[in-house]
Amino acid sequence: HQANAAARYNKSLTHACKFFDVSPQQQAEVDATKLGLHLNIAQCWLKIGEGAWADLVVRSCKDALAIDADCVKALYRRGVARSKLAQVDGAVSDLQACVKLEPGNRDAKRELAKLTDKVRQKKVAMLDVDTLLETVWLHWAKRREAAGLPPLAAATSAAAAPVSAASAALAAWLRDQCHQHNGNQDQPRRMP
């Protein structure tokens, strides 16, 4: 039913776009009608759910915001759609703007809290990955040192190797090992 309603709203929007050479007062009425149609289209697509529909919500809300940059409904709906599309930064930005314009908007605050929690969890997961990479880096650096091999390219100690450098150096070293191994198939190499 929502798809049919969206199609009817789109047809109405097509007719509303035919008005030109109108007075400023009439243009304001046309803009208000177009704004309402864009918001209704976005709501229909939002109710349909996941997938490609979220892109249509973002597009409809973008068109609504072109008419009224401070439209709270458009900001909220676009924020929710961006969240479904995993566009976290855009979603947070939209929802923060929504809450700023309408501080009592509980739905926007709830969505923003969910997103903030997701961002926090993602940062914790990234820290875990960085910690793991640093641990692996230190392990291989110690094994190379114990074997009398030269240190890995990025640094000679954990203090001198920030995590990003450790990650890059480890990835480069692993690539080199794979290339060396692939170039010499009959003689597998042990990692130091």
Buried (B, 14 or more C-beta within 10 A) or exposed (E): EBEEBBEBBBEBBEEBEEBEEEEEEEEEBBBEBBBBBBBBBBBBBBBBEEEEBBBBBBBBBEBBBBBBEEBBBBBBBBBBBBBBBEBBEBBBBBBBBBBEBBEEBEBBBEBBEBBBEBBEEEEEEEEEEBEEBBEBBBEBBEEBBEEEEEBBEBBEEBEEBBBEBBBBBBEEBEEEBEEEEEEEEEEEEEEB
